[in-house]
């Protein structure tokens, strides 16, 4: 019993430290002008992102975690609120650069992260991303 309590306390302390480190890194990016402000968590209207014909992989897990996770893509925050059909080719290339440098197992989480951050993916990329997500679903 005491071991469980101690383990939970230690886990809580580790989570507190990790959150503090994350917040300090984001604050440094704000101070340096890399990003404008602390990202706000935006609740999606449903478990599905609405950008694709299928729901995000492991949709039950997606409902559990509402935390925004970054995939070395903080620069994409400047596209918050931009409609998916209004990106230039250079802007879409920024999304592709992030997409093609990540592990394909991270793609569903990245799509969820973009959705939580109110960032619509460029229309030019949706088919590519859908292909990877569908492949991951076949493997799972």
N, CA, C and O atoms as a GROMACS GRO file, in nm:
protein
  560
    1UNK      N    1   0.082  -0.119   0.000
    1UNK     CA    2   0.000   0.000   0.000
    1UNK      C    3   0.087   0.126   0.000
    1UNK      O    4   0.066   0.217  -0.080
    2UNK      N    5   0.185   0.130   0.092
    2UNK     CA    6   0.272   0.248   0.100
    2UNK      C    7   0.357   0.263  -0.024
    2UNK      O    8   0.388   0.375  -0.065
    3UNK      N    9   0.395   0.152  -0.082
    3UNK     CA   10   0.476   0.159  -0.205
    3UNK      C   11   0.396   0.225  -0.316
    3UNK      O   12   0.450   0.305  -0.393
    4UNK      N   13   0.268   0.192  -0.325
    4UNK     CA   14   0.182   0.253  -0.426
    4UNK      C   15   0.168   0.404  -0.402
    4UNK      O   16   0.176   0.482  -0.497
    5UNK      N   17   0.148   0.444  -0.281
    5UNK     CA   18   0.135   0.586  -0.248
    5UNK      C   19   0.265   0.660  -0.281
    5UNK      O   20   0.263   0.767  -0.342
    6UNK      N   21   0.378   0.602  -0.242
    6UNK     CA   22   0.507   0.665  -0.270
    6UNK      C   23   0.531   0.673  -0.420
    6UNK      O   24   0.580   0.774  -0.470
    7UNK      N   25   0.495   0.567  -0.493
    7UNK     CA   26   0.511   0.568  -0.638
    7UNK      C   27   0.426   0.677  -0.702
    7UNK      O   28   0.472   0.745  -0.794
    8UNK      N   29   0.304   0.694  -0.655
    8UNK     CA   30   0.217   0.800  -0.709
    8UNK      C   31   0.272   0.939  -0.678
    8UNK      O   32   0.266   1.028  -0.763
    9UNK      N   33   0.326   0.959  -0.560
    9UNK     CA   34   0.385   1.088  -0.524
    9UNK      C   35   0.507   1.116  -0.613
    9UNK      O   36   0.523   1.227  -0.663
   10UNK      N   37   0.592   1.016  -0.631
   10UNK     CA   38   0.710   1.033  -0.716
   10UNK      C   39   0.668   1.063  -0.859
   10UNK      O   40   0.727   1.150  -0.924
   11UNK      N   41   0.569   0.992  -0.909
   11UNK     CA   42   0.518   1.017  -1.044
   11UNK      C   43   0.464   1.159  -1.056
   11UNK      O   44   0.486   1.226  -1.157
   12UNK      N   45   0.394   1.205  -0.955
   12UNK     CA   46   0.342   1.342  -0.956
   12UNK      C   47   0.454   1.445  -0.959
   12UNK      O   48   0.445   1.545  -1.029
   13UNK      N   49   0.560   1.420  -0.883
   13UNK     CA   50   0.674   1.512  -0.881
   13UNK      C   51   0.743   1.514  -1.017
   13UNK      O   52   0.781   1.620  -1.066
   14UNK      N   53   0.759   1.397  -1.079
   14UNK     CA   54   0.820   1.390  -1.212
   14UNK      C   55   0.735   1.466  -1.314
   14UNK      O   56   0.789   1.538  -1.398
   15UNK      N   57   0.604   1.449  -1.307
   15UNK     CA   58   0.514   1.520  -1.399
   15UNK      C   59   0.523   1.672  -1.378
   15UNK      O   60   0.521   1.748  -1.474
   16UNK      N   61   0.533   1.714  -1.253
   16UNK     CA   62   0.545   1.856  -1.222
   16UNK      C   63   0.674   1.913  -1.279
   16UNK      O   64   0.675   2.022  -1.337
   17UNK      N   65   0.783   1.840  -1.264
   17UNK     CA   66   0.912   1.886  -1.317
   17UNK      C   67   0.908   1.890  -1.470
   17UNK      O   68   0.955   1.987  -1.530
   18UNK      N   69   0.853   1.786  -1.532
   18UNK     CA   70   0.845   1.783  -1.679
   18UNK      C   71   0.759   1.899  -1.731
   18UNK      O   72   0.794   1.962  -1.831
   19UNK      N   73   0.648   1.927  -1.664
   19UNK     CA   74   0.564   2.040  -1.705
   19UNK      C   75   0.637   2.173  -1.690
   19UNK      O   76   0.623   2.261  -1.775
   20UNK      N   77   0.713   2.187  -1.583
   20UNK     CA   78   0.790   2.310  -1.564
   20UNK      C   79   0.895   2.329  -1.670
   20UNK      O   80   0.916   2.440  -1.719
   21UNK      N   81   0.963   2.220  -1.708
   21UNK     CA   82   1.064   2.228  -1.814
   21UNK      C   83   0.998   2.267  -1.946
   21UNK      O   84   1.050   2.352  -2.019
   22UNK      N   85   0.885   2.204  -1.977
   22UNK     CA   86   0.814   2.235  -2.102
   22UNK      C   87   0.772   2.382  -2.105
   22UNK      O   88   0.791   2.451  -2.206
   23UNK      N   89   0.716   2.429  -1.995
   23UNK     CA   90   0.673   2.568  -1.989
   23UNK      C   91   0.790   2.665  -2.000
   23UNK      O   92   0.777   2.770  -2.064
   24UNK      N   93   0.903   2.632  -1.939
   24UNK     CA   94   1.018   2.722  -1.948
   24UNK      C   95   1.072   2.726  -2.090
   24UNK      O   96   1.116   2.832  -2.136
   25UNK      N   97   1.070   2.612  -2.161
   25UNK     CA   98   1.115   2.611  -2.301
   25UNK      C   99   1.022   2.696  -2.388
   25UNK      O  100   1.068   2.773  -2.473
   26UNK      N  101   0.891   2.683  -2.364
   26UNK     CA  102   0.796   2.764  -2.441
   26UNK      C  103   0.814   2.913  -2.409
   26UNK      O  104   0.804   2.997  -2.498
   27UNK      N  105   0.840   2.945  -2.282
   27UNK     CA  106   0.859   3.085  -2.244
   27UNK      C  107   0.983   3.141  -2.312
   27UNK      O  108   0.983   3.257  -2.354
   28UNK      N  109   1.090   3.062  -2.322
   28UNK     CA  110   1.210   3.107  -2.392
   28UNK      C  111   1.181   3.136  -2.539
   28UNK      O  112   1.233   3.232  -2.595
   29UNK      N  113   1.096   3.051  -2.601
   29UNK     CA  114   1.061   3.073  -2.740
   29UNK      C  115   0.977   3.200  -2.755
   29UNK      O  116   0.989   3.272  -2.855
   30UNK      N  117   0.893   3.227  -2.657
   30UNK     CA  118   0.813   3.350  -2.660
   30UNK      C  119   0.905   3.471  -2.644
   30UNK      O  120   0.892   3.569  -2.718
   31UNK      N  121   0.999   3.464  -2.549
   31UNK     CA  122   1.091   3.575  -2.524
   31UNK      C  123   1.180   3.602  -2.645
   31UNK      O  124   1.214   3.717  -2.672
   32UNK      N  125   1.219   3.496  -2.718
   32UNK     CA  126   1.307   3.515  -2.834
   32UNK      C  127   1.228   3.557  -2.958
   32UNK      O  128   1.288   3.591  -3.060
   33UNK      N  129   1.095   3.554  -2.951
   33UNK     CA  130   1.013   3.594  -3.064
   33UNK      C  131   0.985   3.480  -3.161
   33UNK      O  132   0.924   3.502  -3.267
   34UNK      N  133   1.028   3.359  -3.128
   34UNK     CA  134   1.006   3.245  -3.216
   34UNK      C  135   0.858   3.212  -3.228
   34UNK      O  136   0.810   3.179  -3.336
   35UNK      N  137   0.785   3.223  -3.117
   35UNK     CA  138   0.640   3.212  -3.120
   35UNK      C  139   0.582   3.332  -3.046
   35UNK      O  140   0.648   3.392  -2.962
   36UNK      N  141   0.459   3.366  -3.079
   36UNK     CA  142   0.399   3.488  -3.025
   36UNK      C  143   0.350   3.475  -2.882
   36UNK      O  144   0.373   3.564  -2.799
   37UNK      N  145   0.283   3.364  -2.852
   37UNK     CA  146   0.226   3.348  -2.718
   37UNK      C  147   0.214   3.200  -2.686
   37UNK      O  148   0.232   3.114  -2.772
   38UNK      N  149   0.184   3.173  -2.561
   38UNK     CA  150   0.165   3.035  -2.516
   38UNK      C  151   0.048   2.976  -2.592
   38UNK      O  152  -0.058   3.038  -2.598
   39UNK      N  153   0.063   2.856  -2.650
   39UNK     CA  154  -0.047   2.797  -2.726
   39UNK      C  155  -0.167   2.769  -2.636
   39UNK      O  156  -0.153   2.728  -2.520
   40UNK      N  157  -0.284   2.792  -2.692
   40UNK     CA  158  -0.407   2.764  -2.619
   40UNK      C  159  -0.459   2.628  -2.663
   40UNK      O  160  -0.451   2.593  -2.780
   41UNK      N  161  -0.512   2.554  -2.570
   41UNK     CA  162  -0.572   2.424  -2.602
   41UNK      C  163  -0.713   2.451  -2.652
   41UNK      O  164  -0.793   2.514  -2.584
   42UNK      N  165  -0.742   2.403  -2.771
   42UNK     CA  166  -0.872   2.420  -2.831
   42UNK      C  167  -0.941   2.284  -2.833
   42UNK      O  168  -0.889   2.188  -2.889
   43UNK      N  169  -1.056   2.278  -2.772
   43UNK     CA  170  -1.131   2.153  -2.767
   43UNK      C  171  -1.190   2.124  -2.905
   43UNK      O  172  -1.260   2.208  -2.960
   44UNK      N  173  -1.162   2.006  -2.960
   44UNK     CA  174  -1.226   1.970  -3.086
   44UNK      C  175  -1.374   1.944  -3.062
   44UNK      O  176  -1.414   1.905  -2.952
   45UNK      N  177  -1.455   1.964  -3.165
   45UNK     CA  178  -1.598   1.947  -3.148
   45UNK      C  179  -1.638   1.800  -3.136
   45UNK      O  180  -1.742   1.769  -3.078
   46UNK      N  181  -1.557   1.712  -3.189
   46UNK     CA  182  -1.584   1.569  -3.180
   46UNK      C  183  -1.451   1.497  -3.172
   46UNK      O  184  -1.344   1.558  -3.180
   47UNK      N  185  -1.458   1.365  -3.156
   47UNK     CA  186  -1.334   1.289  -3.147
   47UNK      C  187  -1.260   1.287  -3.280
   47UNK      O  188  -1.138   1.272  -3.282
   48UNK      N  189  -1.330   1.301  -3.389
   48UNK     CA  190  -1.266   1.301  -3.520
   48UNK      C  191  -1.225   1.443  -3.555
   48UNK      O  192  -1.289   1.540  -3.515
   49UNK      N  193  -1.117   1.454  -3.630
   49UNK     CA  194  -1.066   1.586  -3.664
   49UNK      C  195  -1.151   1.653  -3.772
   49UNK      O  196  -1.148   1.775  -3.783
   50UNK      N  197  -1.226   1.577  -3.851
   50UNK     CA  198  -1.312   1.635  -3.952
   50UNK      C  199  -1.240   1.664  -4.082
   50UNK      O  200  -1.304   1.704  -4.179
   51UNK      N  201  -1.110   1.645  -4.086
   51UNK     CA  202  -1.035   1.674  -4.208
   51UNK      C  203  -1.027   1.552  -4.299
   51UNK      O  204  -0.991   1.564  -4.416
   52UNK      N  205  -1.060   1.436  -4.246
   52UNK     CA  206  -1.043   1.315  -4.323
   52UNK      C  207  -1.170   1.233  -4.321
   52UNK      O  208  -1.263   1.262  -4.246
   53UNK      N  209  -1.173   1.130  -4.404
   53UNK     CA  210  -1.289   1.042  -4.410
   53UNK      C  211  -1.292   0.946  -4.292
   53UNK      O  212  -1.396   0.887  -4.263
   54UNK      N  213  -1.180   0.932  -4.226
   54UNK     CA  214  -1.172   0.839  -4.113
   54UNK      C  215  -1.138   0.916  -3.987
   54UNK      O  216  -1.086   1.027  -3.992
   55UNK      N  217  -1.168   0.855  -3.873
   55UNK     CA  218  -1.130   0.917  -3.746
   55UNK      C  219  -0.984   0.887  -3.718
   55UNK      O  220  -0.926   0.794  -3.774
   56UNK      N  221  -0.929   0.965  -3.632
   56UNK     CA  222  -0.790   0.950  -3.593
   56UNK      C  223  -0.768   0.814  -3.528
   56UNK      O  224  -0.855   0.763  -3.457
   57UNK      N  225  -0.651   0.755  -3.554
   57UNK     CA  226  -0.618   0.624  -3.498
   57UNK      C  227  -0.634   0.626  -3.346
   57UNK      O  228  -0.599   0.724  -3.280
   58UNK      N  229  -0.687   0.520  -3.294
   58UNK     CA  230  -0.709   0.506  -3.149
   58UNK      C  231  -0.796   0.620  -3.096
   58UNK      O  232  -0.756   0.688  -3.002
   59UNK      N  233  -0.912   0.640  -3.156
   59UNK     CA  234  -0.996   0.754  -3.118
   59UNK      C  235  -1.035   0.751  -2.971
   59UNK      O  236  -1.062   0.857  -2.913
   60UNK      N  237  -1.039   0.634  -2.910
   60UNK     CA  238  -1.069   0.630  -2.767
   60UNK      C  239  -0.956   0.695  -2.688
   60UNK      O  240  -0.982   0.765  -2.590
   61UNK      N  241  -0.833   0.674  -2.730
   61UNK     CA  242  -0.721   0.738  -2.662
   61UNK      C  243  -0.718   0.888  -2.692
   61UNK      O  244  -0.676   0.967  -2.607
   62UNK      N  245  -0.762   0.926  -2.810
   62UNK     CA  246  -0.763   1.068  -2.845
   62UNK      C  247  -0.857   1.144  -2.752
   62UNK      O  248  -0.832   1.260  -2.720
   63UNK      N  249  -0.966   1.080  -2.710
   63UNK     CA  250  -1.061   1.146  -2.621
   63UNK      C  251  -1.003   1.164  -2.481
   63UNK      O  252  -1.045   1.253  -2.408
   64UNK      N  253  -0.908   1.079  -2.444
   64UNK     CA  254  -0.849   1.087  -2.311
   64UNK      C  255  -0.752   1.204  -2.302
   64UNK      O  256  -0.754   1.277  -2.203
   65UNK      N  257  -0.668   1.222  -2.401
   65UNK     CA  258  -0.563   1.323  -2.395
   65UNK      C  259  -0.601   1.447  -2.476
   65UNK      O  260  -0.621   1.439  -2.597
   66UNK      N  261  -0.613   1.559  -2.409
   66UNK     CA  262  -0.642   1.686  -2.475
   66UNK      C  263  -0.519   1.777  -2.474
   66UNK      O  264  -0.527   1.893  -2.512
   67UNK      N  265  -0.404   1.722  -2.429
   67UNK     CA  266  -0.282   1.801  -2.422
   67UNK      C  267  -0.224   1.820  -2.561
   67UNK      O  268  -0.223   1.727  -2.642
   68UNK      N  269  -0.177   1.939  -2.588
   68UNK     CA  270  -0.112   1.968  -2.714
   68UNK      C  271   0.030   1.915  -2.708
   68UNK      O  272   0.105   1.945  -2.615
   69UNK      N  273   0.066   1.835  -2.806
   69UNK     CA  274   0.202   1.782  -2.816
   69UNK      C  275   0.264   1.839  -2.942
   69UNK      O  276   0.204   1.837  -3.050
   70UNK      N  277   0.384   1.890  -2.929
   70UNK     CA  278   0.454   1.947  -3.043
   70UNK      C  279   0.550   1.844  -3.102
   70UNK      O  280   0.609   1.765  -3.029
   71UNK      N  281   0.565   1.846  -3.233
   71UNK     CA  282   0.653   1.756  -3.305
   71UNK      C  283   0.760   1.838  -3.376
   71UNK      O  284   0.780   1.825  -3.497
   72UNK      N  285   0.828   1.924  -3.301
   72UNK     CA  286   0.926   2.018  -3.358
   72UNK      C  287   0.862   2.099  -3.470
   72UNK      O  288   0.922   2.119  -3.576
   73UNK      N  289   0.739   2.144  -3.446
   73UNK     CA  290   0.664   2.216  -3.549
   73UNK      C  291   0.599   2.343  -3.496
   73UNK      O  292   0.494   2.385  -3.545
   74UNK      N  293   0.662   2.404  -3.396
   74UNK     CA  294   0.606   2.525  -3.336
   74UNK      C  295   0.586   2.636  -3.439
   74UNK      O  296   0.498   2.721  -3.422
   75UNK      N  297   0.667   2.635  -3.545
   75UNK     CA  298   0.656   2.739  -3.647
   75UNK      C  299   0.522   2.733  -3.720
   75UNK      O  300   0.482   2.832  -3.781
   76UNK      N  301   0.454   2.620  -3.715
   76UNK     CA  302   0.325   2.608  -3.783
   76UNK      C  303   0.213   2.680  -3.707
   76UNK      O  304   0.104   2.698  -3.760
   77UNK      N  305   0.239   2.720  -3.583
   77UNK     CA  306   0.137   2.792  -3.505
   77UNK      C  307   0.093   2.922  -3.571
   77UNK      O  308  -0.018   2.970  -3.545
   78UNK      N  309   0.176   2.977  -3.655
   78UNK     CA  310   0.138   3.104  -3.721
   78UNK      C  311   0.025   3.084  -3.823
   78UNK      O  312  -0.032   3.181  -3.871
   79UNK      N  313  -0.006   2.958  -3.856
   79UNK     CA  314  -0.114   2.928  -3.950
   79UNK      C  315  -0.246   2.897  -3.879
   79UNK      O  316  -0.342   2.852  -3.942
   80UNK      N  317  -0.250   2.922  -3.749
   80UNK     CA  318  -0.372   2.898  -3.671
   80UNK      C  319  -0.487   2.978  -3.732
   80UNK      O  320  -0.477   3.099  -3.754
   81UNK      N  321  -0.596   2.909  -3.759
   81UNK     CA  322  -0.716   2.975  -3.812
   81UNK      C  323  -0.717   2.994  -3.962
   81UNK      O  324  -0.816   3.043  -4.016
   82UNK      N  325  -0.610   2.958  -4.031
   82UNK     CA  326  -0.604   2.975  -4.176
   82UNK      C  327  -0.681   2.862  -4.244
   82UNK      O  328  -0.660   2.745  -4.210
   83UNK      N  329  -0.769   2.893  -4.340
   83UNK     CA  330  -0.845   2.787  -4.409
   83UNK      C  331  -0.752   2.696  -4.489
   83UNK      O  332  -0.650   2.740  -4.542
   84UNK      N  333  -0.788   2.569  -4.496
   84UNK     CA  334  -0.701   2.469  -4.560
   84UNK      C  335  -0.681   2.493  -4.709
   84UNK      O  336  -0.584   2.444  -4.767
   85UNK      N  337  -0.771   2.566  -4.773
   85UNK     CA  338  -0.759   2.588  -4.917
   85UNK      C  339  -0.689   2.719  -4.953
   85UNK      O  340  -0.685   2.757  -5.070
   86UNK      N  341  -0.633   2.788  -4.854
   86UNK     CA  342  -0.571   2.918  -4.884
   86UNK      C  343  -0.419   2.919  -4.870
   86UNK      O  344  -0.358   3.026  -4.872
   87UNK      N  345  -0.356   2.802  -4.854
   87UNK     CA  346  -0.212   2.796  -4.840
   87UNK      C  347  -0.143   2.811  -4.975
   87UNK      O  348  -0.191   2.760  -5.077
   88UNK      N  349  -0.030   2.880  -4.976
   88UNK     CA  350   0.054   2.884  -5.095
   88UNK      C  351   0.136   2.756  -5.100
   88UNK      O  352   0.139   2.681  -5.002
   89UNK      N  353   0.202   2.732  -5.210
   89UNK     CA  354   0.284   2.611  -5.222
   89UNK      C  355   0.401   2.614  -5.123
   89UNK      O  356   0.438   2.510  -5.068
   90UNK      N  357   0.459   2.732  -5.101
   90UNK     CA  358   0.570   2.743  -5.004
   90UNK      C  359   0.522   2.713  -4.862
   90UNK      O  360   0.593   2.649  -4.785
   91UNK      N  361   0.403   2.759  -4.828
   91UNK     CA  362   0.348   2.732  -4.696
   91UNK      C  363   0.318   2.583  -4.679
   91UNK      O  364   0.345   2.526  -4.574
   92UNK      N  365   0.262   2.521  -4.782
   92UNK     CA  366   0.236   2.377  -4.777
   92UNK      C  367   0.367   2.300  -4.763
   92UNK      O  368   0.371   2.195  -4.699
   93UNK      N  369   0.472   2.351  -4.823
   93UNK     CA  370   0.603   2.286  -4.815
   93UNK      C  371   0.655   2.284  -4.671
   93UNK      O  372   0.726   2.190  -4.633
   94UNK      N  373   0.621   2.385  -4.591
   94UNK     CA  374   0.660   2.385  -4.450
   94UNK      C  375   0.595   2.267  -4.377
   94UNK      O  376   0.660   2.201  -4.295
   95UNK      N  377   0.469   2.240  -4.407
   95UNK     CA  378   0.400   2.126  -4.347
   95UNK      C  379   0.464   1.995  -4.394
   95UNK      O  380   0.483   1.902  -4.316
   96UNK      N  381   0.496   1.988  -4.523
   96UNK     CA  382   0.558   1.867  -4.577
   96UNK      C  383   0.693   1.840  -4.512
   96UNK      O  384   0.728   1.725  -4.484
   97UNK      N  385   0.769   1.945  -4.487
   97UNK     CA  386   0.900   1.929  -4.425
   97UNK      C  387   0.886   1.861  -4.288
   97UNK      O  388   0.963   1.771  -4.255
   98UNK      N  389   0.789   1.906  -4.210
   98UNK     CA  390   0.766   1.843  -4.079
   98UNK      C  391   0.716   1.700  -4.100
   98UNK      O  392   0.764   1.607  -4.035
   99UNK      N  393   0.621   1.683  -4.189
   99UNK     CA  394   0.558   1.554  -4.214
   99UNK      C  395   0.660   1.448  -4.257
   99UNK      O  396   0.659   1.336  -4.205
  100UNK      N  397   0.747   1.482  -4.351
  100UNK     CA  398   0.840   1.383  -4.405
  100UNK      C  399   0.962   1.359  -4.316
  100UNK      O  400   1.040   1.267  -4.342
  101UNK      N  401   0.980   1.439  -4.212
  101UNK     CA  402   1.092   1.415  -4.121
  101UNK      C  403   1.049   1.340  -3.996
  101UNK      O  404   1.133   1.305  -3.913
  102UNK      N  405   0.920   1.315  -3.980
  102UNK     CA  406   0.874   1.245  -3.859
  102UNK      C  407   0.856   1.096  -3.889
  102UNK      O  408   0.840   1.055  -4.004
  103UNK      N  409   0.858   1.018  -3.783
  103UNK     CA  410   0.831   0.876  -3.793
  103UNK      C  411   0.684   0.858  -3.827
  103UNK      O  412   0.599   0.930  -3.774
  104UNK      N  413   0.653   0.764  -3.915
  104UNK     CA  414   0.513   0.750  -3.957
  104UNK      C  415   0.420   0.712  -3.843
  104UNK      O  416   0.300   0.734  -3.852
  105UNK      N  417   0.473   0.655  -3.736
  105UNK     CA  418   0.388   0.623  -3.621
  105UNK      C  419   0.343   0.749  -3.548
  105UNK      O  420   0.248   0.745  -3.470
  106UNK      N  421   0.412   0.862  -3.571
  106UNK     CA  422   0.376   0.988  -3.507
  106UNK      C  423   0.271   1.067  -3.584
  106UNK      O  424   0.218   1.166  -3.533
  107UNK      N  425   0.240   1.025  -3.706
  107UNK     CA  426   0.149   1.102  -3.792
  107UNK      C  427   0.011   1.121  -3.729
  107UNK      O  428  -0.038   1.234  -3.728
  108UNK      N  429  -0.055   1.016  -3.677
  108UNK     CA  430  -0.187   1.040  -3.617
  108UNK      C  431  -0.182   1.139  -3.501
  108UNK      O  432  -0.271   1.224  -3.487
  109UNK      N  433  -0.080   1.131  -3.417
  109UNK     CA  434  -0.065   1.226  -3.307
  109UNK      C  435  -0.041   1.367  -3.356
  109UNK      O  436  -0.090   1.463  -3.297
  110UNK      N  437   0.034   1.380  -3.465
  110UNK     CA  438   0.063   1.512  -3.523
  110UNK      C  439  -0.066   1.574  -3.577
  110UNK      O  440  -0.090   1.693  -3.558
  111UNK      N  441  -0.148   1.493  -3.644
  111UNK     CA  442  -0.276   1.543  -3.696
  111UNK      C  443  -0.363   1.590  -3.581
  111UNK      O  444  -0.426   1.696  -3.588
  112UNK      N  445  -0.367   1.510  -3.472
  112UNK     CA  446  -0.444   1.550  -3.354
  112UNK      C  447  -0.388   1.679  -3.295
  112UNK      O  448  -0.465   1.767  -3.254
  113UNK      N  449  -0.255   1.692  -3.290
  113UNK     CA  450  -0.192   1.813  -3.237
  113UNK      C  451  -0.232   1.936  -3.319
  113UNK      O  452  -0.264   2.041  -3.263
  114UNK      N  453  -0.229   1.922  -3.451
  114UNK     CA  454  -0.269   2.035  -3.536
  114UNK      C  455  -0.415   2.073  -3.510
  114UNK      O  456  -0.449   2.191  -3.503
  115UNK      N  457  -0.500   1.973  -3.496
  115UNK     CA  458  -0.642   1.999  -3.470
  115UNK      C  459  -0.661   2.072  -3.338
  115UNK      O  460  -0.737   2.168  -3.330
  116UNK      N  461  -0.593   2.025  -3.234
  116UNK     CA  462  -0.606   2.089  -3.103
  116UNK      C  463  -0.553   2.232  -3.105
  116UNK      O  464  -0.597   2.316  -3.027
  117UNK      N  465  -0.460   2.260  -3.195
  117UNK     CA  466  -0.401   2.394  -3.205
  117UNK      C  467  -0.476   2.481  -3.306
  117UNK      O  468  -0.432   2.593  -3.335
  118UNK      N  469  -0.588   2.433  -3.361
  118UNK     CA  470  -0.670   2.505  -3.460
  118UNK      C  471  -0.592   2.537  -3.586
  118UNK      O  472  -0.606   2.645  -3.644
  119UNK      N  473  -0.511   2.442  -3.629
  119UNK     CA  474  -0.432   2.458  -3.752
  119UNK      C  475  -0.487   2.359  -3.853
  119UNK      O  476  -0.484   2.238  -3.832
  120UNK      N  477  -0.537   2.411  -3.964
  120UNK     CA  478  -0.586   2.324  -4.070
  120UNK      C  479  -0.471   2.287  -4.162
  120UNK      O  480  -0.389   2.371  -4.198
  121UNK      N  481  -0.466   2.161  -4.199
  121UNK     CA  482  -0.362   2.114  -4.289
  121UNK      C  483  -0.394   2.160  -4.431
  121UNK      O  484  -0.510   2.162  -4.470
  122UNK      N  485  -0.292   2.196  -4.509
  122UNK     CA  486  -0.318   2.236  -4.648
  122UNK      C  487  -0.386   2.124  -4.726
  122UNK      O  488  -0.353   2.007  -4.710
  123UNK      N  489  -0.481   2.162  -4.811
  123UNK     CA  490  -0.552   2.064  -4.892
  123UNK      C  491  -0.456   1.978  -4.974
  123UNK      O  492  -0.481   1.860  -4.995
  124UNK      N  493  -0.347   2.038  -5.020
  124UNK     CA  494  -0.250   1.968  -5.104
  124UNK      C  495  -0.184   1.850  -5.032
  124UNK      O  496  -0.128   1.762  -5.097
  125UNK      N  497  -0.190   1.847  -4.900
  125UNK     CA  498  -0.124   1.741  -4.822
  125UNK      C  499  -0.219   1.635  -4.770
  125UNK      O  500  -0.174   1.528  -4.728
  126UNK      N  501  -0.346   1.660  -4.771
  126UNK     CA  502  -0.441   1.571  -4.704
  126UNK      C  503  -0.436   1.428  -4.757
  126UNK      O  504  -0.445   1.333  -4.679
  127UNK      N  505  -0.422   1.412  -4.887
  127UNK     CA  506  -0.417   1.276  -4.943
  127UNK      C  507  -0.293   1.201  -4.896
  127UNK      O  508  -0.300   1.082  -4.865
  128UNK      N  509  -0.179   1.272  -4.890
  128UNK     CA  510  -0.056   1.208  -4.845
  128UNK      C  511  -0.069   1.161  -4.700
  128UNK      O  512  -0.031   1.049  -4.667
  129UNK      N  513  -0.123   1.247  -4.616
  129UNK     CA  514  -0.137   1.214  -4.475
  129UNK      C  515  -0.239   1.102  -4.456
  129UNK      O  516  -0.217   1.011  -4.376
  130UNK      N  517  -0.349   1.108  -4.528
  130UNK     CA  518  -0.451   1.004  -4.520
  130UNK      C  519  -0.394   0.868  -4.558
  130UNK      O  520  -0.428   0.767  -4.496
  131UNK      N  521  -0.307   0.864  -4.658
  131UNK     CA  522  -0.244   0.739  -4.699
  131UNK      C  523  -0.163   0.678  -4.585
  131UNK      O  524  -0.173   0.558  -4.559
  132UNK      N  525  -0.084   0.760  -4.517
  132UNK     CA  526  -0.002   0.711  -4.405
  132UNK      C  527  -0.091   0.664  -4.289
  132UNK      O  528  -0.067   0.559  -4.231
  133UNK      N  529  -0.194   0.742  -4.257
  133UNK     CA  530  -0.284   0.704  -4.146
  133UNK      C  531  -0.354   0.573  -4.178
  133UNK      O  532  -0.368   0.487  -4.091
  134UNK      N  533  -0.399   0.556  -4.304
  134UNK     CA  534  -0.463   0.431  -4.342
  134UNK      C  535  -0.368   0.313  -4.333
  134UNK      O  536  -0.406   0.204  -4.289
  135UNK      N  537  -0.244   0.334  -4.374
  135UNK     CA  538  -0.143   0.227  -4.363
  135UNK      C  539  -0.119   0.189  -4.218
  135UNK      O  540  -0.107   0.071  -4.186
  136UNK      N  541  -0.112   0.289  -4.129
  136UNK     CA  542  -0.091   0.262  -3.987
  136UNK      C  543  -0.209   0.184  -3.930
  136UNK      O  544  -0.190   0.098  -3.844
  137UNK      N  545  -0.329   0.213  -3.975
  137UNK     CA  546  -0.447   0.143  -3.924
  137UNK      C  547  -0.446  -0.003  -3.968
  137UNK      O  548  -0.491  -0.090  -3.893
  138UNK      N  549  -0.394  -0.032  -4.088
  138UNK     CA  550  -0.386  -0.170  -4.136
  138UNK      C  551  -0.286  -0.249  -4.053
  138UNK      O  552  -0.305  -0.368  -4.027
  139UNK      N  553  -0.177  -0.183  -4.013
  139UNK     CA  554  -0.072  -0.249  -3.935
  139UNK      C  555  -0.121  -0.275  -3.794
  139UNK      O  556  -0.090  -0.380  -3.736
  140UNK      N  557  -0.196  -0.180  -3.736
  140UNK     CA  558  -0.239  -0.193  -3.596
  140UNK      C  559  -0.339  -0.302  -3.574
  140UNK      O  560  -0.384  -0.323  -3.462
   0.00000   0.00000   0.00000
